[in-house]
Amino acid sequence: EARIASMDGVEIQMINYTEAKYAEKVQNEQIESFNLLKTTAAWEKKDSGNNYYRYEIVSNGYYMINTRVDNTLIYCKTLLENKDTVQSLFNELGY
């Protein structure tokens, strides 16, 4: 099951997988893909726990956040100028 929310040029994707291992696999693929564009001046933040993993990066004028809780993956890649708005939305959603 997938949902996409879009507003003012910001798109957030939320996908529910049948099992957490599938969400984790896709999350790792997305992170690897974005890291291909990473510069040496990039800023990264990682946070993990028993059933979640949150990854954020700023590089090349973009902000990307990728958060997984159990079998749910939420993802957004946007221009850096939208970073604060996207972080607020993710925090409001509890991700």
HTML snippet that shows the backbone in 3Dmol.js (N, CA, C, O; Angstrom):
<script src="https://3Dmol.org/build/3Dmol-min.js"></script>
<div id="view" style="width:600px;height:400px;position:relative"></div>
<script>
const pdb = `
ATOM      1  N   GLU A   1       0.846  -1.171   0.000  1.00  0.00           N
ATOM      2  CA  GLU A   1       0.000   0.000   0.000  1.00  0.00           C
ATOM      3  C   GLU A   1       0.891   1.233   0.000  1.00  0.00           C
ATOM      4  O   GLU A   1       1.820   1.330   0.802  1.00  0.00           O
ATOM      5  N   ALA A   2       0.612   2.173  -0.895  1.00  0.00           N
ATOM      6  CA  ALA A   2       1.421   3.386  -1.006  1.00  0.00           C
ATOM      7  C   ALA A   2       0.521   4.616  -1.020  1.00  0.00           C
ATOM      8  O   ALA A   2      -0.591   4.603  -1.548  1.00  0.00           O
ATOM      9  N   ARG A   3       1.051   5.679  -0.417  1.00  0.00           N
ATOM     10  CA  ARG A   3       0.364   6.971  -0.420  1.00  0.00           C
ATOM     11  C   ARG A   3       1.392   8.036  -0.747  1.00  0.00           C
ATOM     12  O   ARG A   3       2.554   7.944  -0.353  1.00  0.00           O
ATOM     13  N   ILE A   4       0.943   9.045  -1.473  1.00  0.00           N
ATOM     14  CA  ILE A   4       1.814  10.165  -1.802  1.00  0.00           C
ATOM     15  C   ILE A   4       1.080  11.449  -1.439  1.00  0.00           C
ATOM     16  O   ILE A   4      -0.059  11.662  -1.854  1.00  0.00           O
ATOM     17  N   ALA A   5       1.743  12.302  -0.661  1.00  0.00           N
ATOM     18  CA  ALA A   5       1.203  13.612  -0.318  1.00  0.00           C
ATOM     19  C   ALA A   5       2.099  14.652  -0.976  1.00  0.00           C
ATOM     20  O   ALA A   5       3.325  14.542  -0.941  1.00  0.00           O
ATOM     21  N   SER A   6       1.477  15.660  -1.575  1.00  0.00           N
ATOM     22  CA  SER A   6       2.242  16.671  -2.283  1.00  0.00           C
ATOM     23  C   SER A   6       1.679  18.046  -1.970  1.00  0.00           C
ATOM     24  O   SER A   6       0.465  18.251  -1.953  1.00  0.00           O
ATOM     25  N   MET A   7       2.613  19.011  -1.717  1.00  0.00           N
ATOM     26  CA  MET A   7       2.184  20.376  -1.458  1.00  0.00           C
ATOM     27  C   MET A   7       3.361  21.314  -1.708  1.00  0.00           C
ATOM     28  O   MET A   7       4.461  21.077  -1.208  1.00  0.00           O
ATOM     29  N   ASP A   8       3.140  22.349  -2.460  1.00  0.00           N
ATOM     30  CA  ASP A   8       4.154  23.373  -2.722  1.00  0.00           C
ATOM     31  C   ASP A   8       5.487  22.790  -3.181  1.00  0.00           C
ATOM     32  O   ASP A   8       6.542  23.231  -2.725  1.00  0.00           O
ATOM     33  N   GLY A   9       5.453  21.817  -4.065  1.00  0.00           N
ATOM     34  CA  GLY A   9       6.665  21.242  -4.618  1.00  0.00           C
ATOM     35  C   GLY A   9       7.346  20.211  -3.748  1.00  0.00           C
ATOM     36  O   GLY A   9       8.428  19.731  -4.087  1.00  0.00           O
ATOM     37  N   VAL A  10       6.728  19.861  -2.627  1.00  0.00           N
ATOM     38  CA  VAL A  10       7.277  18.843  -1.724  1.00  0.00           C
ATOM     39  C   VAL A  10       6.407  17.600  -1.843  1.00  0.00           C
ATOM     40  O   VAL A  10       5.185  17.676  -1.720  1.00  0.00           O
ATOM     41  N   GLU A  11       7.038  16.460  -2.081  1.00  0.00           N
ATOM     42  CA  GLU A  11       6.315  15.196  -2.195  1.00  0.00           C
ATOM     43  C   GLU A  11       6.834  14.225  -1.140  1.00  0.00           C
ATOM     44  O   GLU A  11       8.036  13.982  -1.037  1.00  0.00           O
ATOM     45  N   ILE A  12       5.910  13.678  -0.365  1.00  0.00           N
ATOM     46  CA  ILE A  12       6.244  12.693   0.660  1.00  0.00           C
ATOM     47  C   ILE A  12       5.563  11.390   0.293  1.00  0.00           C
ATOM     48  O   ILE A  12       4.359  11.348   0.038  1.00  0.00           O
ATOM     49  N   GLN A  13       6.354  10.326   0.270  1.00  0.00           N
ATOM     50  CA  GLN A  13       5.833   8.998  -0.050  1.00  0.00           C
ATOM     51  C   GLN A  13       5.793   8.150   1.210  1.00  0.00           C
ATOM     52  O   GLN A  13       6.746   8.136   1.989  1.00  0.00           O
ATOM     53  N   MET A  14       4.699   7.451   1.407  1.00  0.00           N
ATOM     54  CA  MET A  14       4.538   6.545   2.542  1.00  0.00           C
ATOM     55  C   MET A  14       4.101   5.189   1.996  1.00  0.00           C
ATOM     56  O   MET A  14       3.084   5.082   1.310  1.00  0.00           O
ATOM     57  N   ILE A  15       4.879   4.162   2.305  1.00  0.00           N
ATOM     58  CA  ILE A  15       4.599   2.839   1.774  1.00  0.00           C
ATOM     59  C   ILE A  15       4.542   1.837   2.917  1.00  0.00           C
ATOM     60  O   ILE A  15       5.446   1.777   3.750  1.00  0.00           O
ATOM     61  N   ASN A  16       3.480   1.058   2.950  1.00  0.00           N
ATOM     62  CA  ASN A  16       3.348  -0.033   3.921  1.00  0.00           C
ATOM     63  C   ASN A  16       3.641  -1.343   3.202  1.00  0.00           C
ATOM     64  O   ASN A  16       2.997  -1.678   2.207  1.00  0.00           O
ATOM     65  N   TYR A  17       4.615  -2.073   3.717  1.00  0.00           N
ATOM     66  CA  TYR A  17       4.991  -3.366   3.150  1.00  0.00           C
ATOM     67  C   TYR A  17       4.381  -4.483   3.982  1.00  0.00           C
ATOM     68  O   TYR A  17       3.982  -4.266   5.126  1.00  0.00           O
ATOM     69  N   THR A  18       4.308  -5.673   3.408  1.00  0.00           N
ATOM     70  CA  THR A  18       3.725  -6.803   4.131  1.00  0.00           C
ATOM     71  C   THR A  18       4.610  -7.235   5.297  1.00  0.00           C
ATOM     72  O   THR A  18       4.116  -7.759   6.296  1.00  0.00           O
ATOM     73  N   GLU A  19       5.930  -7.013   5.167  1.00  0.00           N
ATOM     74  CA  GLU A  19       6.863  -7.372   6.237  1.00  0.00           C
ATOM     75  C   GLU A  19       7.931  -6.297   6.367  1.00  0.00           C
ATOM     76  O   GLU A  19       8.268  -5.628   5.390  1.00  0.00           O
ATOM     77  N   ALA A  20       8.463  -6.133   7.571  1.00  0.00           N
ATOM     78  CA  ALA A  20       9.481  -5.125   7.845  1.00  0.00           C
ATOM     79  C   ALA A  20      10.736  -5.343   7.003  1.00  0.00           C
ATOM     80  O   ALA A  20      11.398  -4.376   6.627  1.00  0.00           O
ATOM     81  N   LYS A  21      11.071  -6.596   6.703  1.00  0.00           N
ATOM     82  CA  LYS A  21      12.298  -6.861   5.943  1.00  0.00           C
ATOM     83  C   LYS A  21      12.234  -6.254   4.546  1.00  0.00           C
ATOM     84  O   LYS A  21      13.266  -5.868   3.998  1.00  0.00           O
ATOM     85  N   TYR A  22      11.045  -6.165   3.963  1.00  0.00           N
ATOM     86  CA  TYR A  22      10.908  -5.555   2.642  1.00  0.00           C
ATOM     87  C   TYR A  22      11.081  -4.040   2.728  1.00  0.00           C
ATOM     88  O   TYR A  22      11.720  -3.437   1.866  1.00  0.00           O
ATOM     89  N   ALA A  23      10.521  -3.436   3.750  1.00  0.00           N
ATOM     90  CA  ALA A  23      10.695  -1.995   3.960  1.00  0.00           C
ATOM     91  C   ALA A  23      12.162  -1.669   4.201  1.00  0.00           C
ATOM     92  O   ALA A  23      12.671  -0.671   3.691  1.00  0.00           O
ATOM     93  N   GLU A  24      12.833  -2.495   4.967  1.00  0.00           N
ATOM     94  CA  GLU A  24      14.253  -2.286   5.253  1.00  0.00           C
ATOM     95  C   GLU A  24      15.095  -2.403   3.980  1.00  0.00           C
ATOM     96  O   GLU A  24      16.024  -1.620   3.778  1.00  0.00           O
ATOM     97  N   LYS A  25      14.778  -3.367   3.130  1.00  0.00           N
ATOM     98  CA  LYS A  25      15.511  -3.557   1.869  1.00  0.00           C
ATOM     99  C   LYS A  25      15.363  -2.333   0.973  1.00  0.00           C
ATOM    100  O   LYS A  25      16.352  -1.840   0.431  1.00  0.00           O
ATOM    101  N   VAL A  26      14.147  -1.842   0.813  1.00  0.00           N
ATOM    102  CA  VAL A  26      13.907  -0.674  -0.031  1.00  0.00           C
ATOM    103  C   VAL A  26      14.574   0.563   0.575  1.00  0.00           C
ATOM    104  O   VAL A  26      15.141   1.382  -0.148  1.00  0.00           O
ATOM    105  N   GLN A  27      14.506   0.695   1.887  1.00  0.00           N
ATOM    106  CA  GLN A  27      15.151   1.823   2.545  1.00  0.00           C
ATOM    107  C   GLN A  27      16.653   1.832   2.257  1.00  0.00           C
ATOM    108  O   GLN A  27      17.215   2.871   1.911  1.00  0.00           O
ATOM    109  N   ASN A  28      17.287   0.700   2.397  1.00  0.00           N
ATOM    110  CA  ASN A  28      18.723   0.606   2.129  1.00  0.00           C
ATOM    111  C   ASN A  28      19.049   0.958   0.680  1.00  0.00           C
ATOM    112  O   ASN A  28      20.054   1.617   0.412  1.00  0.00           O
ATOM    113  N   GLU A  29      18.207   0.523  -0.253  1.00  0.00           N
ATOM    114  CA  GLU A  29      18.418   0.839  -1.667  1.00  0.00           C
ATOM    115  C   GLU A  29      18.285   2.340  -1.921  1.00  0.00           C
ATOM    116  O   GLU A  29      19.072   2.915  -2.674  1.00  0.00           O
ATOM    117  N   GLN A  30      17.295   2.974  -1.296  1.00  0.00           N
ATOM    118  CA  GLN A  30      17.104   4.409  -1.470  1.00  0.00           C
ATOM    119  C   GLN A  30      18.286   5.194  -0.897  1.00  0.00           C
ATOM    120  O   GLN A  30      18.757   6.147  -1.517  1.00  0.00           O
ATOM    121  N   ILE A  31      18.759   4.798   0.273  1.00  0.00           N
ATOM    122  CA  ILE A  31      19.897   5.471   0.899  1.00  0.00           C
ATOM    123  C   ILE A  31      21.144   5.312   0.037  1.00  0.00           C
ATOM    124  O   ILE A  31      21.877   6.279  -0.170  1.00  0.00           O
ATOM    125  N   GLU A  32      21.391   4.118  -0.463  1.00  0.00           N
ATOM    126  CA  GLU A  32      22.549   3.889  -1.344  1.00  0.00           C
ATOM    127  C   GLU A  32      22.462   4.750  -2.603  1.00  0.00           C
ATOM    128  O   GLU A  32      23.464   5.311  -3.045  1.00  0.00           O
ATOM    129  N   SER A  33      21.286   4.852  -3.169  1.00  0.00           N
ATOM    130  CA  SER A  33      21.088   5.638  -4.379  1.00  0.00           C
ATOM    131  C   SER A  33      21.400   7.106  -4.130  1.00  0.00           C
ATOM    132  O   SER A  33      22.084   7.735  -4.937  1.00  0.00           O
ATOM    133  N   PHE A  34      20.917   7.653  -3.040  1.00  0.00           N
ATOM    134  CA  PHE A  34      21.180   9.053  -2.754  1.00  0.00           C
ATOM    135  C   PHE A  34      22.647   9.284  -2.412  1.00  0.00           C
ATOM    136  O   PHE A  34      23.199  10.335  -2.738  1.00  0.00           O
ATOM    137  N   ASN A  35      23.276   8.329  -1.768  1.00  0.00           N
ATOM    138  CA  ASN A  35      24.681   8.471  -1.394  1.00  0.00           C
ATOM    139  C   ASN A  35      25.612   8.498  -2.603  1.00  0.00           C
ATOM    140  O   ASN A  35      26.751   8.952  -2.489  1.00  0.00           O
ATOM    141  N   LEU A  36      25.155   8.029  -3.739  1.00  0.00           N
ATOM    142  CA  LEU A  36      25.960   8.116  -4.955  1.00  0.00           C
ATOM    143  C   LEU A  36      26.216   9.571  -5.351  1.00  0.00           C
ATOM    144  O   LEU A  36      27.209   9.875  -6.011  1.00  0.00           O
ATOM    145  N   LEU A  37      25.325  10.456  -4.948  1.00  0.00           N
ATOM    146  CA  LEU A  37      25.436  11.875  -5.269  1.00  0.00           C
ATOM    147  C   LEU A  37      26.052  12.680  -4.125  1.00  0.00           C
ATOM    148  O   LEU A  37      26.170  13.901  -4.227  1.00  0.00           O
ATOM    149  N   LYS A  38      26.443  12.019  -3.049  1.00  0.00           N
ATOM    150  CA  LYS A  38      26.921  12.699  -1.845  1.00  0.00           C
ATOM    151  C   LYS A  38      28.269  13.370  -2.086  1.00  0.00           C
ATOM    152  O   LYS A  38      29.176  12.782  -2.675  1.00  0.00           O
ATOM    153  N   THR A  39      28.383  14.607  -1.621  1.00  0.00           N
ATOM    154  CA  THR A  39      29.643  15.332  -1.695  1.00  0.00           C
ATOM    155  C   THR A  39      30.390  15.197  -0.370  1.00  0.00           C
ATOM    156  O   THR A  39      29.837  14.713   0.618  1.00  0.00           O
ATOM    157  N   THR A  40      31.632  15.623  -0.359  1.00  0.00           N
ATOM    158  CA  THR A  40      32.426  15.537   0.873  1.00  0.00           C
ATOM    159  C   THR A  40      31.915  16.497   1.940  1.00  0.00           C
ATOM    160  O   THR A  40      32.179  16.294   3.125  1.00  0.00           O
ATOM    161  N   ALA A  41      31.193  17.532   1.543  1.00  0.00           N
ATOM    162  CA  ALA A  41      30.657  18.499   2.505  1.00  0.00           C
ATOM    163  C   ALA A  41      29.252  18.133   2.973  1.00  0.00           C
ATOM    164  O   ALA A  41      28.584  18.955   3.602  1.00  0.00           O
ATOM    165  N   ALA A  42      28.800  16.947   2.687  1.00  0.00           N
ATOM    166  CA  ALA A  42      27.438  16.539   3.045  1.00  0.00           C
ATOM    167  C   ALA A  42      27.273  16.435   4.560  1.00  0.00           C
ATOM    168  O   ALA A  42      28.221  16.135   5.286  1.00  0.00           O
ATOM    169  N   TRP A  43      26.053  16.688   5.016  1.00  0.00           N
ATOM    170  CA  TRP A  43      25.668  16.537   6.415  1.00  0.00           C
ATOM    171  C   TRP A  43      24.765  15.319   6.506  1.00  0.00           C
ATOM    172  O   TRP A  43      23.811  15.200   5.738  1.00  0.00           O
ATOM    173  N   GLU A  44      25.052  14.413   7.433  1.00  0.00           N
ATOM    174  CA  GLU A  44      24.237  13.208   7.608  1.00  0.00           C
ATOM    175  C   GLU A  44      23.844  13.051   9.067  1.00  0.00           C
ATOM    176  O   GLU A  44      24.573  13.451   9.975  1.00  0.00           O
ATOM    177  N   LYS A  45      22.684  12.463   9.269  1.00  0.00           N
ATOM    178  CA  LYS A  45      22.224  12.144  10.620  1.00  0.00           C
ATOM    179  C   LYS A  45      21.508  10.802  10.559  1.00  0.00           C
ATOM    180  O   LYS A  45      20.657  10.578   9.698  1.00  0.00           O
ATOM    181  N   LYS A  46      21.861   9.915  11.480  1.00  0.00           N
ATOM    182  CA  LYS A  46      21.244   8.591  11.540  1.00  0.00           C
ATOM    183  C   LYS A  46      20.737   8.356  12.955  1.00  0.00           C
ATOM    184  O   LYS A  46      21.366   8.771  13.929  1.00  0.00           O
ATOM    185  N   ASP A  47      19.596   7.689  13.058  1.00  0.00           N
ATOM    186  CA  ASP A  47      19.037   7.337  14.357  1.00  0.00           C
ATOM    187  C   ASP A  47      18.353   5.987  14.200  1.00  0.00           C
ATOM    188  O   ASP A  47      17.605   5.774  13.246  1.00  0.00           O
ATOM    189  N   SER A  48      18.605   5.089  15.119  1.00  0.00           N
ATOM    190  CA  SER A  48      17.993   3.763  15.000  1.00  0.00           C
ATOM    191  C   SER A  48      17.609   3.232  16.373  1.00  0.00           C
ATOM    192  O   SER A  48      18.122   3.658  17.408  1.00  0.00           O
ATOM    193  N   GLY A  49      16.694   2.294  16.331  1.00  0.00           N
ATOM    194  CA  GLY A  49      16.223   1.630  17.532  1.00  0.00           C
ATOM    195  C   GLY A  49      15.774   0.227  17.187  1.00  0.00           C
ATOM    196  O   GLY A  49      16.087  -0.295  16.117  1.00  0.00           O
ATOM    197  N   ASN A  50      15.054  -0.365  18.084  1.00  0.00           N
ATOM    198  CA  ASN A  50      14.616  -1.742  17.925  1.00  0.00           C
ATOM    199  C   ASN A  50      13.797  -1.968  16.653  1.00  0.00           C
ATOM    200  O   ASN A  50      13.996  -2.969  15.966  1.00  0.00           O
ATOM    201  N   ASN A  51      12.891  -1.066  16.334  1.00  0.00           N
ATOM    202  CA  ASN A  51      12.017  -1.281  15.182  1.00  0.00           C
ATOM    203  C   ASN A  51      11.994  -0.104  14.206  1.00  0.00           C
ATOM    204  O   ASN A  51      11.080   0.007  13.388  1.00  0.00           O
ATOM    205  N   TYR A  52      13.003   0.776  14.291  1.00  0.00           N
ATOM    206  CA  TYR A  52      13.000   1.917  13.382  1.00  0.00           C
ATOM    207  C   TYR A  52      14.419   2.293  12.959  1.00  0.00           C
ATOM    208  O   TYR A  52      15.406   1.939  13.603  1.00  0.00           O
ATOM    209  N   TYR A  53      14.474   3.027  11.844  1.00  0.00           N
ATOM    210  CA  TYR A  53      15.734   3.588  11.364  1.00  0.00           C
ATOM    211  C   TYR A  53      15.407   4.880  10.637  1.00  0.00           C
ATOM    212  O   TYR A  53      14.564   4.898   9.740  1.00  0.00           O
ATOM    213  N   ARG A  54      16.066   5.946  11.017  1.00  0.00           N
ATOM    214  CA  ARG A  54      15.845   7.260  10.402  1.00  0.00           C
ATOM    215  C   ARG A  54      17.177   7.754   9.840  1.00  0.00           C
ATOM    216  O   ARG A  54      18.201   7.732  10.522  1.00  0.00           O
ATOM    217  N   TYR A  55      17.143   8.197   8.595  1.00  0.00           N
ATOM    218  CA  TYR A  55      18.337   8.682   7.919  1.00  0.00           C
ATOM    219  C   TYR A  55      18.018  10.012   7.252  1.00  0.00           C
ATOM    220  O   TYR A  55      17.025  10.139   6.536  1.00  0.00           O
ATOM    221  N   GLU A  56      18.873  11.001   7.496  1.00  0.00           N
ATOM    222  CA  GLU A  56      18.726  12.308   6.875  1.00  0.00           C
ATOM    223  C   GLU A  56      20.069  12.707   6.268  1.00  0.00           C
ATOM    224  O   GLU A  56      21.128  12.386   6.806  1.00  0.00           O
ATOM    225  N   ILE A  57      20.008  13.405   5.150  1.00  0.00           N
ATOM    226  CA  ILE A  57      21.228  13.888   4.514  1.00  0.00           C
ATOM    227  C   ILE A  57      20.933  15.198   3.787  1.00  0.00           C
ATOM    228  O   ILE A  57      19.863  15.390   3.210  1.00  0.00           O
ATOM    229  N   VAL A  58      21.926  16.092   3.836  1.00  0.00           N
ATOM    230  CA  VAL A  58      21.900  17.319   3.051  1.00  0.00           C
ATOM    231  C   VAL A  58      23.126  17.274   2.153  1.00  0.00           C
ATOM    232  O   VAL A  58      24.252  17.144   2.633  1.00  0.00           O
ATOM    233  N   SER A  59      22.905  17.382   0.853  1.00  0.00           N
ATOM    234  CA  SER A  59      24.009  17.342  -0.103  1.00  0.00           C
ATOM    235  C   SER A  59      23.550  17.920  -1.431  1.00  0.00           C
ATOM    236  O   SER A  59      22.412  17.713  -1.851  1.00  0.00           O
ATOM    237  N   ASN A  60      24.438  18.642  -2.081  1.00  0.00           N
ATOM    238  CA  ASN A  60      24.172  19.182  -3.422  1.00  0.00           C
ATOM    239  C   ASN A  60      22.885  20.007  -3.503  1.00  0.00           C
ATOM    240  O   ASN A  60      22.205  19.988  -4.529  1.00  0.00           O
ATOM    241  N   GLY A  61      22.549  20.723  -2.441  1.00  0.00           N
ATOM    242  CA  GLY A  61      21.354  21.566  -2.454  1.00  0.00           C
ATOM    243  C   GLY A  61      20.056  20.814  -2.218  1.00  0.00           C
ATOM    244  O   GLY A  61      18.976  21.377  -2.395  1.00  0.00           O
ATOM    245  N   TYR A  62      20.144  19.548  -1.819  1.00  0.00           N
ATOM    246  CA  TYR A  62      18.956  18.736  -1.551  1.00  0.00           C
ATOM    247  C   TYR A  62      18.949  18.244  -0.110  1.00  0.00           C
ATOM    248  O   TYR A  62      19.991  18.104   0.531  1.00  0.00           O
ATOM    249  N   TYR A  63      17.757  17.992   0.367  1.00  0.00           N
ATOM    250  CA  TYR A  63      17.541  17.378   1.672  1.00  0.00           C
ATOM    251  C   TYR A  63      16.760  16.094   1.433  1.00  0.00           C
ATOM    252  O   TYR A  63      15.759  16.091   0.717  1.00  0.00           O
ATOM    253  N   MET A  64      17.220  15.007   2.034  1.00  0.00           N
ATOM    254  CA  MET A  64      16.516  13.737   1.920  1.00  0.00           C
ATOM    255  C   MET A  64      16.328  13.168   3.307  1.00  0.00           C
ATOM    256  O   MET A  64      17.251  13.171   4.121  1.00  0.00           O
ATOM    257  N   ILE A  65      15.130  12.681   3.574  1.00  0.00           N
ATOM    258  CA  ILE A  65      14.842  11.990   4.817  1.00  0.00           C
ATOM    259  C   ILE A  65      14.170  10.673   4.462  1.00  0.00           C
ATOM    260  O   ILE A  65      13.311  10.610   3.583  1.00  0.00           O
ATOM    261  N   ASN A  66      14.573   9.645   5.152  1.00  0.00           N
ATOM    262  CA  ASN A  66      14.086   8.299   4.889  1.00  0.00           C
ATOM    263  C   ASN A  66      13.904   7.626   6.249  1.00  0.00           C
ATOM    264  O   ASN A  66      14.885   7.371   6.947  1.00  0.00           O
ATOM    265  N   THR A  67      12.686   7.342   6.625  1.00  0.00           N
ATOM    266  CA  THR A  67      12.393   6.794   7.941  1.00  0.00           C
ATOM    267  C   THR A  67      11.562   5.532   7.814  1.00  0.00           C
ATOM    268  O   THR A  67      10.571   5.487   7.085  1.00  0.00           O
ATOM    269  N   ARG A  68      11.983   4.512   8.537  1.00  0.00           N
ATOM    270  CA  ARG A  68      11.242   3.252   8.556  1.00  0.00           C
ATOM    271  C   ARG A  68      10.875   2.920   9.993  1.00  0.00           C
ATOM    272  O   ARG A  68      11.722   2.957  10.886  1.00  0.00           O
ATOM    273  N   VAL A  69       9.607   2.597  10.210  1.00  0.00           N
ATOM    274  CA  VAL A  69       9.131   2.073  11.483  1.00  0.00           C
ATOM    275  C   VAL A  69       8.411   0.768  11.157  1.00  0.00           C
ATOM    276  O   VAL A  69       7.401   0.759  10.454  1.00  0.00           O
ATOM    277  N   ASP A  70       8.942  -0.320  11.676  1.00  0.00           N
ATOM    278  CA  ASP A  70       8.425  -1.660  11.364  1.00  0.00           C
ATOM    279  C   ASP A  70       8.344  -1.844   9.855  1.00  0.00           C
ATOM    280  O   ASP A  70       9.368  -1.832   9.172  1.00  0.00           O
ATOM    281  N   ASN A  71       7.130  -2.014   9.329  1.00  0.00           N
ATOM    282  CA  ASN A  71       6.959  -2.280   7.901  1.00  0.00           C
ATOM    283  C   ASN A  71       6.545  -1.043   7.102  1.00  0.00           C
ATOM    284  O   ASN A  71       6.158  -1.161   5.939  1.00  0.00           O
ATOM    285  N   THR A  72       6.622   0.135   7.713  1.00  0.00           N
ATOM    286  CA  THR A  72       6.223   1.368   7.039  1.00  0.00           C
ATOM    287  C   THR A  72       7.444   2.221   6.734  1.00  0.00           C
ATOM    288  O   THR A  72       8.282   2.460   7.604  1.00  0.00           O
ATOM    289  N   LEU A  73       7.536   2.678   5.491  1.00  0.00           N
ATOM    290  CA  LEU A  73       8.646   3.494   5.035  1.00  0.00           C
ATOM    291  C   LEU A  73       8.098   4.834   4.565  1.00  0.00           C
ATOM    292  O   LEU A  73       7.167   4.885   3.761  1.00  0.00           O
ATOM    293  N   ILE A  74       8.682   5.927   5.073  1.00  0.00           N
ATOM    294  CA  ILE A  74       8.304   7.269   4.638  1.00  0.00           C
ATOM    295  C   ILE A  74       9.558   7.939   4.099  1.00  0.00           C
ATOM    296  O   ILE A  74      10.628   7.862   4.703  1.00  0.00           O
ATOM    297  N   TYR A  75       9.412   8.593   2.961  1.00  0.00           N
ATOM    298  CA  TYR A  75      10.567   9.095   2.226  1.00  0.00           C
ATOM    299  C   TYR A  75      10.254  10.450   1.596  1.00  0.00           C
ATOM    300  O   TYR A  75       9.142  10.689   1.126  1.00  0.00           O
ATOM    301  N   CYS A  76      11.250  11.324   1.595  1.00  0.00           N
ATOM    302  CA  CYS A  76      11.110  12.599   0.900  1.00  0.00           C
ATOM    303  C   CYS A  76      12.482  13.079   0.444  1.00  0.00           C
ATOM    304  O   CYS A  76      13.438  13.067   1.219  1.00  0.00           O
ATOM    305  N   LYS A  77      12.575  13.495  -0.790  1.00  0.00           N
ATOM    306  CA  LYS A  77      13.760  14.160  -1.331  1.00  0.00           C
ATOM    307  C   LYS A  77      13.273  15.479  -1.899  1.00  0.00           C
ATOM    308  O   LYS A  77      12.389  15.511  -2.756  1.00  0.00           O
ATOM    309  N   THR A  78      13.861  16.576  -1.411  1.00  0.00           N
ATOM    310  CA  THR A  78      13.387  17.892  -1.800  1.00  0.00           C
ATOM    311  C   THR A  78      14.543  18.885  -1.803  1.00  0.00           C
ATOM    312  O   THR A  78      15.652  18.563  -1.376  1.00  0.00           O
ATOM    313  N   LEU A  79      14.275  20.077  -2.282  1.00  0.00           N
ATOM    314  CA  LEU A  79      15.272  21.130  -2.241  1.00  0.00           C
ATOM    315  C   LEU A  79      15.562  21.496  -0.789  1.00  0.00           C
ATOM    316  O   LEU A  79      14.686  21.400   0.070  1.00  0.00           O
ATOM    317  N   LEU A  80      16.774  21.907  -0.528  1.00  0.00           N
ATOM    318  CA  LEU A  80      17.210  22.234   0.823  1.00  0.00           C
ATOM    319  C   LEU A  80      16.324  23.293   1.476  1.00  0.00           C
ATOM    320  O   LEU A  80      16.131  23.269   2.691  1.00  0.00           O
ATOM    321  N   GLU A  81      15.796  24.202   0.702  1.00  0.00           N
ATOM    322  CA  GLU A  81      14.945  25.267   1.251  1.00  0.00           C
ATOM    323  C   GLU A  81      13.684  24.719   1.929  1.00  0.00           C
ATOM    324  O   GLU A  81      13.060  25.432   2.715  1.00  0.00           O
ATOM    325  N   ASN A  82      13.297  23.477   1.647  1.00  0.00           N
ATOM    326  CA  ASN A  82      12.101  22.864   2.238  1.00  0.00           C
ATOM    327  C   ASN A  82      12.409  22.014   3.468  1.00  0.00           C
ATOM    328  O   ASN A  82      11.499  21.414   4.041  1.00  0.00           O
ATOM    329  N   LYS A  83      13.660  21.952   3.878  1.00  0.00           N
ATOM    330  CA  LYS A  83      14.101  21.056   4.961  1.00  0.00           C
ATOM    331  C   LYS A  83      13.295  21.233   6.247  1.00  0.00           C
ATOM    332  O   LYS A  83      12.792  20.252   6.796  1.00  0.00           O
ATOM    333  N   ASP A  84      13.168  22.454   6.731  1.00  0.00           N
ATOM    334  CA  ASP A  84      12.467  22.685   8.000  1.00  0.00           C
ATOM    335  C   ASP A  84      11.007  22.257   7.924  1.00  0.00           C
ATOM    336  O   ASP A  84      10.477  21.677   8.872  1.00  0.00           O
ATOM    337  N   THR A  85      10.362  22.539   6.808  1.00  0.00           N
ATOM    338  CA  THR A  85       8.959  22.149   6.626  1.00  0.00           C
ATOM    339  C   THR A  85       8.814  20.633   6.645  1.00  0.00           C
ATOM    340  O   THR A  85       7.920  20.100   7.303  1.00  0.00           O
ATOM    341  N   VAL A  86       9.687  19.939   5.926  1.00  0.00           N
ATOM    342  CA  VAL A  86       9.615  18.483   5.844  1.00  0.00           C
ATOM    343  C   VAL A  86       9.917  17.856   7.211  1.00  0.00           C
ATOM    344  O   VAL A  86       9.237  16.918   7.626  1.00  0.00           O
ATOM    345  N   GLN A  87      10.926  18.366   7.904  1.00  0.00           N
ATOM    346  CA  GLN A  87      11.232  17.832   9.237  1.00  0.00           C
ATOM    347  C   GLN A  87      10.043  18.005  10.179  1.00  0.00           C
ATOM    348  O   GLN A  87       9.735  17.106  10.961  1.00  0.00           O
ATOM    349  N   SER A  88       9.386  19.135  10.109  1.00  0.00           N
ATOM    350  CA  SER A  88       8.203  19.384  10.944  1.00  0.00           C
ATOM    351  C   SER A  88       7.090  18.396  10.640  1.00  0.00           C
ATOM    352  O   SER A  88       6.440  17.879  11.549  1.00  0.00           O
ATOM    353  N   LEU A  89       6.874  18.139   9.354  1.00  0.00           N
ATOM    354  CA  LEU A  89       5.831  17.182   8.958  1.00  0.00           C
ATOM    355  C   LEU A  89       6.140  15.779   9.459  1.00  0.00           C
ATOM    356  O   LEU A  89       5.256  15.100   9.980  1.00  0.00           O
ATOM    357  N   PHE A  90       7.378  15.341   9.307  1.00  0.00           N
ATOM    358  CA  PHE A  90       7.764  14.010   9.760  1.00  0.00           C
ATOM    359  C   PHE A  90       7.624  13.902  11.272  1.00  0.00           C
ATOM    360  O   PHE A  90       7.131  12.892  11.775  1.00  0.00           O
ATOM    361  N   ASN A  91       8.048  14.923  11.999  1.00  0.00           N
ATOM    362  CA  ASN A  91       7.930  14.908  13.450  1.00  0.00           C
ATOM    363  C   ASN A  91       6.464  14.898  13.897  1.00  0.00           C
ATOM    364  O   ASN A  91       6.102  14.220  14.859  1.00  0.00           O
ATOM    365  N   GLU A  92       5.630  15.660  13.184  1.00  0.00           N
ATOM    366  CA  GLU A  92       4.203  15.688  13.488  1.00  0.00           C
ATOM    367  C   GLU A  92       3.562  14.316  13.261  1.00  0.00           C
ATOM    368  O   GLU A  92       2.663  13.916  14.000  1.00  0.00           O
ATOM    369  N   LEU A  93       4.030  13.600  12.235  1.00  0.00           N
ATOM    370  CA  LEU A  93       3.510  12.269  11.943  1.00  0.00           C
ATOM    371  C   LEU A  93       4.084  11.201  12.892  1.00  0.00           C
ATOM    372  O   LEU A  93       3.609  10.065  12.917  1.00  0.00           O
ATOM    373  N   GLY A  94       5.094  11.575  13.658  1.00  0.00           N
ATOM    374  CA  GLY A  94       5.711  10.626  14.575  1.00  0.00           C
ATOM    375  C   GLY A  94       6.789   9.774  13.936  1.00  0.00           C
ATOM    376  O   GLY A  94       7.132   8.707  14.445  1.00  0.00           O
ATOM    377  N   TYR A  95       7.321  10.245  12.827  1.00  0.00           N
ATOM    378  CA  TYR A  95       8.379   9.522  12.127  1.00  0.00           C
ATOM    379  C   TYR A  95       9.641  10.331  12.128  1.00  0.00           C
ATOM    380  O   TYR A  95      10.655   9.893  11.585  1.00  0.00           O
TER     381      TYR A  95
END
`;
const viewer = $3Dmol.createViewer("view");
viewer.addModel(pdb, "pdb");
viewer.setStyle({}, {cartoon: {color: "spectrum"}});
viewer.zoomTo();
viewer.render();
</script>
